[in-house]
């Protein structure tokens, strides 16, 4: 994503690959680009709002993918929470991409609540098993306490 290598409709058209419908599968409001899909799309904005509320951080407003991926570094919180938020942002992007792919290729509708639940579950697995901060339990993670 950071290197603009995601095969969105805009990227595929740039490489002369014919696309029947270049609109965003999630919102259908404009052409699908990485910036739109992960930042400007109404669905993405709603997901970022949910993530912000859950993590108890200022609302996420990103103007570029680079800014989005580095938003954690500007937070005035403990390092543990910064690392958690960094992972959550990456998992959120992955979850948006998966929801897009399921809708586009399998015609599986999405629910924003389901995307947010998936983000919480996947990021818990990552944080509890792969970070240096071991021992967090699901109840604390889900309510984002002790961060």
N, C-alpha and C positions, 0 to 999 in steps of 0.2 A: 504494500500500500504506500509506504514511504517513498518508494522508487517509481511510483506511478505505473506499476506493472499489472494492475488488476484488470482483467478482461471485461470492462464495462462496455456498454454499447458505444459510447464515444471513442474509447480506445480501439475497439475492433474496427469501427468505421475509419479511424485514422490510418489503420493498416489495410484499408481497401477490402475489408470483409463486409459483405452485404448483410444488413440487419433489417428485418421486416419492421420492427417497432422499436425505435431507439429510446422510447420514454422509460422512465424509472418504473420498474415493476411494482414497487411498494406504494407509490403515490400517483403515478401517471401524470404528474404535473409538468415535468420538463425532461429534457434529455438526461439519460443516465450517464453520469461521470462519477469518478471516485469522490470528488468534492461534494457533489450533490448527494450521493448515496449515503455518505458517512457524516455529512455536516448539514446541508441545506434541506434535505428531504424532511417533510413534516413528520414522518415516522421516526427518523433518526433524532430529530429535535425532541420528540416526545420521550424517546428512550433516554436521551441524555438528561432530560429533566428528571425522569425516574431514578436514574443513577445518582444524580446530584442529591436528590432528596434522601435516598437510601444511605449514601455515604456521608451525609451531613456536611456537604461542601457547598461553596457558592455555585449557582447554576452554571452549567457548562455551556459557554457560547464560544465556538471555535470559528475562525475565519480561514483556516487552512488545515490541511491534514497534519502538517508539521507541528502547528500550534496545538492541535488536539492531542497528538501523541506525547507532547511535552507539558501538558497543562498541570500534571501532578507536581512538577518541579517548583512551580510558583505558589503552591499551597503553604500556608503558615500552620503546619501540623507536624506531628512527630514523624520521624523517618519511617517507622512501621506503617503508618497510615499512607504516607507518600508511596511506598512500595506497593501497598494494597491497591491504591487508586490507579497506579500505573498498570498493574495487571488487569484491573477491572476495565480500564479503557480498552486495552488490547482485546480482552474477551468480549467486550461489547461490540467492537468492530467485527470480530469473527461471527458473533451471533447475528448481527445485521446482515452480513454477507450470506450466512446460512439461510436465514429467513428469505432473503432475496432469491437464492438459488432454489429453495424448495418451492417457492411460488412460481418462479419462471420455468423451471424444468419439470416439476412434478405436479404443478397446479394445487399445491397444498397451501390453503390460506393461513395467515398468521394472526396472532393476537399479541398486542403490545405487552400485555401482562405475561404471556408465555415467554416472550423474548426476555423480559426482565427476570423472570424466574430462572430461565436457563443461564443468564448472566450470573445470577447469585450462586447457582449450583456449580457451574464450571469454574468460576473464580475462587470459590471456596476450596474446591479440589486442588486447584493450582496453588493457592496460598498456603493451605494446610500441609501440602506434601512437597512443594518445590521451593518455598521461600525459606529464609533462615529463621523465620518466626514460626516455630512449630507449636503445637498444642492448642491452637484455637479450636473452639467447638462450634458446631453449626448454629446453636442458639445465639451465641455472641456474634457470629458472622452475619447471620440473617438480620439481626437488629443493629449491626455495625457498632457494637459497644466495645470498650477496651481497646480502641484504636487510637 
